[in-house]
Amino acid sequence: MPGLLVLMGSGETSPTMVEIHRAVARTLRAGARAVLLDTPYAFQENAADISARARRYFAHSVGLDVEAAAGITGADWVFSGPGSPTYALDRWAGSGVAGDLRARVRAREGVTVLASAAACTAGLATVPVYEIYKVGADPHWREGIDLLEPLGLRAVLIPHFDNAEGGTHDTRYCYLGERRLSRMERELPPGTAVLGLDEHTALMIDLESESVRVAGRGGLTVRRPGSQTVLPTGTHTDLAQLRRLAEGGTGLTTTPPPPAEPAPAEVTLEETIHTCEELFKAAVGKPDMVAAAQTVLDLEAEIVKWAADTEEDSGGVDQARELMRLLIARLGELASAAGLRSLGLPSLVEPLLALRLRLREEGRYEVADALRAAMLEGGIVVEDTPDGPRWTCTS
């Protein structure tokens, strides 16, 4: 079984990365042992739920039966993702996992997939993102587990490199921003490069052939004082070229992609939220209430698809649910308009009833009740009967 090191900038258990995970899983032998290393988030009260969601994601979307564990002995495939990089570092150093991870890479054996917080630990130094961004500590580095050293790379790995959540303030470079990263770069050992991995993007290194590929939605930035080179998604090169860039060389030689290139990554949930909001506005403006109701159904389907995402910082699913509640309330208001009656009320009500039924089947009774209340406000009374929901118009 070939050795692979896969580093992901974010989105590791989202629909955007499914094809990348599937491509990696196809390299595994039958009956391979797959381990979810839960250390980075083990301190969280919802750690068990995060593990359960991740295991469902790999089982249903990737076809990989994964066990959650605190160690990796005997594992063919190892995955670790969201949480706190420094919490993971402290536990891995004390338990020997850090040494085990380095040994896997040095021996060019097994598949190792590190994402987000876990990927942050892969270089010779680590960004203590919680302490700096959320607690207010002065910018500083922590020693990393340095999985890149056996590959001849003197570098730090920064995920979430193109993050734009801040809006009015700079949250690029794993929430550091340019000012803090520039200051921190001066504290790195001489000759150290920054490898910046964009969100929903993977750096895939074949440890045997030393081939390198960038896949996903963004790119890999090789940054040194005064210069940087961006390797966009689809780039195929090798470790020798990556080492040269990290050492300050210029130019890049790439190789043609192999025939079995993974399909392009899906859109992010944030992009879907914006699209649904615009489609809803356009449908209401026509007016086309069937299209408006379908937009709500499509948004709900996206929420279900993204429910396994274990990365909680962006709050994308919560934002989508808030928008869905807003659109549902808006549909209720529109249903009360006298002019809507002439458009054919059943064509609006039936899709809404289908949405409410789906919500109830999934146990999301609070949202289902909000939909029922919105319909009542619009003059639609919904009554649950043994034969299914029945509705009447009050006017």
Sequence and secondary structure as in RCSB ss.txt:
>XXXX:A:sequence
MPGLLVLMGSGETSPTMVEIHRAVARTLRAGARAVLLDTPYAFQENAADISARARRYFAHSVGLDVEAAAGITGA
DWVFSGPGSPTYALDRWAGSGVAGDLRARVRAREGVTVLASAAACTAGLATVPVYEIYKVGADPHWREGIDLLEP
LGLRAVLIPHFDNAEGGTHDTRYCYLGERRLSRMERELPPGTAVLGLDEHTALMIDLESESVRVAGRGGLTVRRP
GSQTVLPTGTHTDLAQLRRLAEGGTGLTTTPPPPAEPAPAEVTLEETIHTCEELFKAAVGKPDMVAAAQTVLDLE
AEIVKWAADTEEDSGGVDQARELMRLLIARLGELASAAGLRSLGLPSLVEPLLALRLRLREEGRYEVADALRAAM
LEGGIVVEDTPDGPRWTCTS
>XXXX:A:secstr
   EEEEESS TTSGGGHHHHHHHHTTS TT  EEEE GGGTTSTTHHHHHHHHHHHIIIII   EEEES  TT 
SEEEE SS HHHHHHHHHHHTHHHHHHHHHHTT SEEEEEHHHHHTSSSEE  HIIIIIS   S  EE   TTGG
GT  EEEESSTT  TTSSS  HHHHTHHHHHHHHHTTS TT EEEEE TTEEEEEETTT EEEEEESSEEEEEET
TEEEEEETT EEEHHHHHHHHTT          S         HHHHHHHHHHHHHHHHHTT HHHHHHHHHHHH
HHHHHTTT    TT HHHHHHHHHHHHHHHHHHHHTSGGGGGGTHHHHHHHHHHHHHHHHHTT HHHHHHHHHHH
HHTTEEEEEETTEEEEEE  
